[in-house]
Amino acid sequence: MVLEVLSLVPFLGLGLAIQLRARSADLLRERVWDAHFWSLVPALVFYGFSTVPFEAEIGLALAAAIVANWLVIAVAYVYAAIVSDGREERGALALGAAFPNTGFVGYPLAQVLFGNPGLTLMVVYDRLAWLVPSVAVSTALARLHGRRAAPRRARERLAAIFNPPLIAAVAAITLRLGGTDVGGAVEPIGRIGSSLIGPVGFLLLGLALPLGPPVHDVIELRRASGALMIRFAVAPLLLLASGTAFGASIPDVFFLGAAMPCAFNLLVLARVFDLRPYLMRLLVVGSTVPALVAAAVAVAVLR
């Protein structure tokens, strides 16, 4: 798994090179993201929600995780609303505080620390711990708070919330509840989509990563620190509290997922919707680097 993630670095480099050299990099970024969000992401969401394993014994733990994640986004949004100066900063801080990198960072760490059973549990957490696809929630929040094409009318806001990944998840869940097993039929979708999502995601990351120097004052650094405190400390504590309230035994992998750094795709959303991309870069990089260093130290100690 670690080698698979490292193999995606050339696509990140390609995206950075295009951003530096191509005059139409902004247009290309939006076109790639549109294709990604309207085709590849909903296809993988439908596959994931059609096939993800669900065992009754982790049902309570998963219910506790769902409650905890929605509490995290509520806390994150209240914090952002209190400290931010405007809609864009509020959205960026709330997104950074609420959405962990359970995929590109969480999957390899779960496998390294807990083996294949840990990876399986991280997949369950990644796909189901919001009840709906987390990408649907984060994209809706970014669209509602960004400067670019922000929806103004009630109909536009509803369209932003009920987006393709959410519709795909609802369709898959409806089929499963109705007793229709489409696992075999969607297997090719999962196989092809899984082979594409990493390269496309890292290409988008390279196209979206802001390349200018840091431009943060003390106030913004303080606000970002508060958001990261929610990401690293408040999120796992809320999971612990929710698990206690449910009387559930929470797997260690779930706590690992709850305490992951900010998701990479937030940088893409920030750039696509013009949602304070430099602040988002601070949140993502400022959370990912120390988290990876801590994980490397933990692995070295445990082994």
BELLINFEN-V91130 format. One record per pair of residues at least 6 apart in sequence whose C-alpha atoms are under 8 Angstrom apart, sorted by the first residue. I is the first residue (numbers start at 0). J is the second residue. Records with the same first field share a line. If there is no record, write none. Layout:
# BELLINFEN-V91130
I=J  J
This chain:
# BELLINFEN-V91130
0=106  107  110
1=107
4=103  107
7=197  198  201
8=201
10=198  199  201  202  205
11=201  202  203  204  205  206
12=202  205
13=202  205
14=201  202  203  204  205  206  207
15=205  206  208
16=205
17=24  206
18=24  25  205  206  207
24=206
28=203  206  207  271
29=271
31=203
32=203  271
35=199
36=163  164
37=163  164
39=192  196
40=164  196
41=163  164  165  166  167  168
42=164  167  188  189  192
43=188  189  192  193
44=132  164  167  168
45=164  167  168  170  171
46=171  182  185  186  188  189
47=126  189
48=126  168  171  172
49=171  172  175  180  181  182
50=182
51=122  123  126
52=123
53=123
59=242  245  246  247  248
60=242  245  247  248  249  250
61=124  127  128
62=128
63=238  241  242  245  247
64=124  128  129  238  241  242  253
65=127  128  129  130
66=241
67=234  237  238  241
68=97  128  129  234  238
69=129
70=237
71=96  97  229  233  234  237
72=93  94  96  97
75=92  93  94  96  97  226  229
76=89  90  92  93
78=93  226
79=88  89  90  92  93  226
80=89
82=222
83=89  222
86=144  145
87=144  145  146  274  275
88=274  275  278
89=144
90=140  141  144  145  274
91=141  269  274  275  278  279
92=222  223  226  279
93=226
94=137  140  141  265
95=226  227  230  261  262  265  279  282  283
96=226  227  228  229  230  261
97=229  230  234  261
98=133  137  230  261  262
99=230  256  257  258  259  260  261  262
100=256  259  260  261  262  263
101=121  125  256  259  262
102=125
104=259
105=121  255  256  259
106=118  121  122
107=118
108=294
109=117  118  121  252  255
110=116  117  118
111=298
112=298
113=252
117=252
120=252  253
121=252  253  256
124=253  256
125=256
126=132  133
131=165  168
132=164  165  168
134=164
135=160  161  162  163  164  165
136=160
137=265
138=159  268
139=159  160  162
141=268  269  272  274
142=148  149  150  159  272
143=149  150  156  159
144=274
145=269  272  273  274
146=272  273  274
147=271  272  273
148=272
149=272
150=156  159
174=180  181
200=264
203=267
204=263  264  266  267
207=266  267  270  271
208=266  267  270  280
209=276  277  280
213=277
214=277
215=278
219=278
223=278  281  282
227=282  286
230=257  258  259  260  261
231=257  258  259  260
232=258
234=257  258
235=254  257  258
238=254  257
239=249
242=248  249
259=290
260=283  286  287  290
261=282  283  286  287
262=283
263=283
265=279  283
266=276  279  280  283
268=274
269=275  276  279
270=276
